[in-house]
Amino acid sequence: MSAAPTLTAPSASADITNGNSTLAGSNFTVGQSYTLSSTIPVAANATFILIDQDVTGNTLNSTTKTPISNWSGSTRWTPKTAGNHQIWVEEDINGTSQYISNIISDISVAAAPASTGSASSIPVIGSLLSSLSAK
């Protein structure tokens, strides 16, 4: 895979753009979905892949779809782990990366807030408590 220019995510509440790729959002959180838009010259029979890696190169998440030729559009990115991420899109033909979009790097992703749960999740008496609170 060839190197691509990188961009450090700003701390302000703004979309992050690097060349032909834009990640919409800020204050990124595990489990929340964000839109990544990119314009890449996809060849016929290619597969479009959104790659999500940590800064050490471990792939954390990827999304694959088959786009139309000369694809220009967006896909959803849902980080699954907290920490620093880098994402990009690439065109894959028969298992070989042919084109890589600009990399958006140093995206800080926060852990999901702790859930307070619900009464129905309490073993044995949860359904009883839920029915009482519904009245």
C-alpha positions in Angstrom: 0.0 0.0 0.0 1.4 3.4 -0.9 1.7 6.2 1.6 -0.8 9.0 1.4 -0.8 12.5 2.9 -2.2 12.7 6.4 -4.2 15.3 8.3 -4.4 15.7 12.0 -8.0 16.0 13.3 -8.7 19.5 14.8 -10.0 19.8 18.3 -12.8 22.2 17.2 -16.2 21.0 16.3 -15.8 20.7 12.5 -15.7 18.2 9.8 -12.3 16.8 8.9 -11.2 17.1 5.2 -8.1 15.8 3.6 -8.0 16.0 -0.2 -10.8 13.9 -1.7 -12.1 12.7 1.7 -14.3 14.3 4.3 -15.4 12.9 7.6 -18.5 14.7 8.9 -18.7 15.2 12.6 -16.7 15.8 15.8 -16.4 14.5 19.3 -16.3 10.9 17.8 -17.7 8.2 20.1 -17.7 4.4 20.0 -20.9 3.0 18.6 -22.0 6.3 16.9 -22.1 6.5 13.1 -20.5 9.2 11.0 -20.5 9.9 7.3 -17.3 9.6 5.2 -17.5 11.1 1.8 -14.9 10.6 -0.9 -14.4 10.7 -4.6 -12.4 7.8 -6.0 -12.0 6.7 -9.6 -13.4 3.1 -9.2 -12.9 0.8 -12.1 -15.5 -1.7 -13.3 -15.7 -4.8 -11.1 -13.9 -3.1 -8.2 -14.9 -3.2 -4.6 -15.0 -0.1 -2.4 -13.6 -0.6 1.1 -13.6 1.7 4.1 -10.6 0.9 6.2 -10.4 1.8 9.9 -7.1 1.3 11.6 -5.5 2.3 14.9 -2.3 4.2 14.7 -0.2 1.1 14.9 -1.8 -0.3 11.7 -4.2 -2.9 13.3 -7.4 -3.0 11.3 -10.3 -2.3 13.7 -13.2 -2.2 11.3 -13.9 -2.3 7.6 -16.9 -1.9 5.4 -17.1 -3.3 1.9 -19.6 -2.5 -0.9 -19.6 -2.6 -4.7 -20.0 0.9 -6.1 -20.8 2.2 -9.6 -17.9 3.2 -11.8 -16.3 6.5 -11.0 -17.8 6.3 -7.6 -18.3 9.5 -5.7 -20.4 9.2 -2.6 -20.4 8.4 1.1 -20.5 5.5 3.5 -21.1 5.3 7.2 -18.2 4.8 9.7 -19.0 3.4 13.1 -16.0 3.2 15.3 -15.9 0.0 17.5 -13.0 0.9 19.8 -11.9 4.0 21.7 -8.5 5.5 20.9 -6.8 7.1 17.9 -8.0 6.0 14.4 -7.2 6.6 10.8 -9.6 5.9 8.0 -9.5 5.9 4.2 -11.3 4.3 1.3 -9.7 2.1 -1.3 -10.5 0.4 -4.5 -9.8 -3.3 -4.6 -9.6 -5.4 -7.8 -9.2 -9.1 -7.3 -7.6 -8.6 -3.9 -5.2 -5.9 -5.0 -5.5 -2.3 -3.9 -5.6 -0.1 -7.0 -6.4 3.3 -5.5 -6.3 4.7 -2.0 -8.1 7.9 -1.0 -6.4 10.5 1.2 -6.0 9.2 4.7 -7.8 11.0 7.6 -5.6 10.3 10.6 -5.4 11.0 14.3 -9.2 10.8 14.8 -9.7 10.6 18.6 -12.6 8.3 19.5 -14.0 8.4 23.0 -15.5 5.4 24.8 -19.3 5.1 24.7 -21.0 6.6 27.8 -22.0 4.0 30.4 -25.5 2.8 30.1 -27.9 3.3 33.1 -29.8 0.2 32.0 -33.5 -0.4 32.6 -35.6 -2.0 35.1 -36.4 -4.8 32.7 -32.8 -5.9 32.7 -32.9 -6.9 36.4 -33.0 -10.7 36.6 -36.2 -12.3 38.0 -38.1 -9.1 39.1 -37.2 -6.9 36.1 -40.4 -7.5 34.2 -42.5 -6.8 37.3 -40.7 -3.5 37.9 -41.1 -2.5 34.3 -44.9 -3.2 34.4 -45.2 -1.1 37.6 -43.4 1.9 36.1 -45.6 1.7 33.0 -48.8 2.4 35.1 
